[in-house]
Amino acid sequence: MKEADLVVSFLTRDQGKLRGVAKRARRPKSAFGAGLERLSHVRMAYFQRETRELVNLDSCELIRSQFDLVSDYWASVALDYFAEVSEQMLPAAETNEKFFRLLLAILDSLRPAGVAEDSGRVWRAVTYFSLWAVRLSGWLPELHVCLSCGSVLDDPGVDGAAERAFFSRGRAGLLCGDCRRITGAGNSWELSAESRMISTEMLQRPISQIPATGWGQATAADLRRFLVQQIEEHVERRLLTAPMLQESVTAL
């Protein structure tokens, strides 16, 4: 490869995640244009030789760019997060059309339909994407059952409230309050009943049917933390963009 060449990771609908070389893509008048920008939706032409891991990119036709979202800091960080999670979670050359459609739906949801949705659409999108990315990868544990004793966390206790649930790094699921004390789980966080209800709704409905109004800095923040920990546990590395999202939430 030469200095002007670019190695590109891209997700296809029918071949899964691939990596290829775009010749002379770094030149100012590259034929690829904005088609190779982060999370651009394109129609790609490429060819692959059996003896080579990297494909050769021939051309790409831009269908939809995310350039209009770059001016929004929260949305821009979310785009980085979607790209990093997809790159780390998806195996090479393994078809995953559901993940492809998830990304398209998430990117479309970042464009607000009105002023009322402007502040909440990013956190709704990040939460929905994280939940379904873990679900589609087969890593999502049962969010309504204690991992240790099997008790149903949604059942009301003596005070009529739902059982509290806790999570910590290194555990694949949730613990009830009693099991948390018995196991001595340190550095644990609570996953609220409200966030568990949000997860149930998101698993049953497309993101377009979930209003962005009412979402804020604290909405399902504990659920996002739990999902990020599940992702990091399975990819065996810390995500670089997750702390950036947490910092932007705090800045609100």
Secondary structure by P-SEA (a helix, b strand, c coil): ccccbbbbbbccccccbbbbbbcccccccccccccccccccccccccccccccbbbbcccccccccccccccaaaaaaaaaaaaaaaaccccccccaaaaaaaaaaaaacccccccccccaaaaaaaaaaaaaaaaacccccccccccccccccccccccccbbbbbbccccccccaaaaaaacccccccccaaaaaaaaaaaccccccccccccccccaaaaaaaaaaaaaaaacccccaaaaaaaaaaac
